[in-house]
Amino acid sequence: MKTILSIATAALLSATALLAQEYRAGDISVDHPRSFEKPASGAVGVGYLTLTNTGSTDDALIGLRGESLERVEIHKSETDDMGVARMARQERIDIPAGETVILQPGGLHIMFMGLSGQEWAEGDRFEATLEFERAGPLAVAFNVEKRGSQGHGGTAHSTHGAMGGTAQD
């Protein structure tokens, strides 16, 4: 009986660790890197995560790269006074000391571009390396989730015509 309980406890702890998806580089914690399902015909994908700086010195996310990712950019969605939503490329995401920055639909997010032919289905994972100004590189895995899962998602409102596809951001 003890053996079964030990195995069950170990399995539960392993599953909890996988669901937590927290990574650390120096004082920076990265939580729940994720993307959403994407058909093979789609040219772009989107990424979200939470960045927390537990240190006393500011840092910044200054880049992201991945072997299977042709081009990656940081974007910010904003809606103007007329209700028109636009995206602007960001060179960096500042992460002030002691603060948390959330990349989420309708705000800061990561755009994965040049993805034609790559299908992302729920349960898939892809590797990427986040580059921080002070903390340095950090390898993470983005889990592909069903759109709208765990309270994340949003609604489609952004077309990347020049990039050959659409994405929710």
FENKA-V326280 format. One record per pair of residues at least 12 apart in sequence whose ideal C-beta (glycine too) atoms are under 7 Angstrom apart, sorted by the first residue. I is the first residue (numbers start at 1). J is the second residue. If there is no record, write none. Layout:
# FENKA-V326280
i=I j=J
i=I j=J
This chain:
# FENKA-V326280
i=21 j=33
i=21 j=143
i=23 j=138
i=23 j=140
i=25 j=132
i=25 j=135
i=25 j=136
i=25 j=138
i=26 j=55
i=26 j=134
i=26 j=135
i=27 j=53
i=27 j=54
i=27 j=55
i=27 j=59
i=27 j=135
i=28 j=51
i=28 j=53
i=28 j=59
i=28 j=95
i=28 j=132
i=28 j=135
i=29 j=52
i=29 j=54
i=30 j=49
i=30 j=51
i=30 j=130
i=30 j=138
i=30 j=140
i=31 j=49
i=31 j=50
i=32 j=49
i=32 j=50
i=33 j=47
i=33 j=49
i=33 j=140
i=33 j=141
i=33 j=142
i=34 j=48
i=34 j=49
i=34 j=142
i=34 j=143
i=34 j=145
i=34 j=152
i=35 j=47
i=35 j=120
i=35 j=142
i=35 j=144
i=36 j=144
i=36 j=145
i=36 j=147
i=36 j=168
i=37 j=120
i=37 j=121
i=37 j=122
i=37 j=144
i=37 j=146
i=37 j=147
i=38 j=115
i=38 j=119
i=38 j=120
i=39 j=119
i=40 j=117
i=40 j=118
i=40 j=119
i=41 j=116
i=42 j=115
i=42 j=165
i=43 j=113
i=43 j=114
i=43 j=115
i=43 j=116
i=43 j=163
i=43 j=164
i=43 j=165
i=44 j=111
i=44 j=112
i=44 j=113
i=44 j=115
i=44 j=160
i=44 j=163
i=44 j=165
i=44 j=167
i=45 j=112
i=45 j=115
i=45 j=120
i=45 j=167
i=46 j=109
i=46 j=110
i=46 j=111
i=46 j=167
i=46 j=168
i=46 j=169
i=47 j=109
i=47 j=110
i=47 j=112
i=47 j=142
i=48 j=103
i=48 j=104
i=48 j=109
i=48 j=152
i=49 j=103
i=50 j=100
i=50 j=102
i=51 j=93
i=51 j=95
i=51 j=100
i=51 j=101
i=52 j=100
i=53 j=95
i=53 j=96
i=53 j=97
i=53 j=98
i=53 j=99
i=55 j=97
i=56 j=97
i=57 j=97
i=57 j=134
i=58 j=94
i=58 j=95
i=58 j=96
i=58 j=97
i=59 j=95
i=59 j=132
i=59 j=133
i=59 j=134
i=59 j=135
i=60 j=92
i=60 j=93
i=60 j=94
i=60 j=95
i=60 j=132
i=60 j=133
i=61 j=74
i=61 j=92
i=61 j=93
i=61 j=95
i=61 j=130
i=61 j=132
i=62 j=92
i=62 j=131
i=62 j=132
i=62 j=133
i=63 j=131
i=64 j=110
i=64 j=128
i=64 j=129
i=64 j=130
i=64 j=131
i=65 j=128
i=65 j=129
i=66 j=126
i=66 j=127
i=66 j=128
i=66 j=129
i=67 j=127
i=68 j=118
i=68 j=126
i=69 j=112
i=69 j=128
i=70 j=113
i=70 j=114
i=70 j=115
i=71 j=113
i=71 j=114
i=72 j=110
i=72 j=112
i=73 j=89
i=73 j=111
i=73 j=113
i=74 j=89
i=74 j=90
i=74 j=93
i=74 j=110
i=75 j=87
i=75 j=88
i=75 j=89
i=75 j=90
i=75 j=109
i=75 j=111
i=75 j=169
i=76 j=88
i=76 j=90
i=76 j=107
i=76 j=108
i=77 j=106
i=77 j=107
i=77 j=158
i=77 j=169
i=85 j=157
i=85 j=158
i=87 j=158
i=87 j=169
i=93 j=108
i=105 j=153
i=105 j=154
i=105 j=168
i=105 j=169
i=106 j=154
i=109 j=169
i=111 j=167
i=113 j=163
i=116 j=164
i=120 j=144
i=121 j=144
i=122 j=144
i=122 j=145
i=122 j=146
i=123 j=144
i=124 j=144
i=125 j=141
i=125 j=142
i=125 j=143
i=125 j=144
i=126 j=142
i=127 j=139
i=127 j=141
i=128 j=140
i=128 j=142
i=147 j=168
i=153 j=168
i=154 j=168
i=155 j=168
i=156 j=168
